[in-house]
Amino acid sequence: GYMAPEYTMHGKLSTKTDVYGFVVVLLEIVCGIKNIDVKLLPEYQTLLELVWRFYTRGNIVDVVDIAIIEYCPKEYISNCVHV
């Protein structure tokens, strides 16, 4: 789930590992998808990989949960994902 790759490799906690965990939780909320439950698109192992793909293609809003898009301006959503 929420552990930064650096922590799993080196076993050291830092501010960066805390931020990583926070970002994963934030993306789960915004996208409505669990980090390790990306069954809809099996070519991605994690939510971060999925979000990164949409982000680099310039269509980040397409990965956001439809329930959020209806009530939140797209620029706010973009700001959350840019974290």
Buried (B, 14 or more C-beta within 10 A) or exposed (E): EBEBEBBEEEEEEEEEBEEBBEBBEEBBEBBEBEBEEBEEEEEBEBBBEBBBBBBEEEEBBEBBBEEBBEEBEEEEBEEBBEE
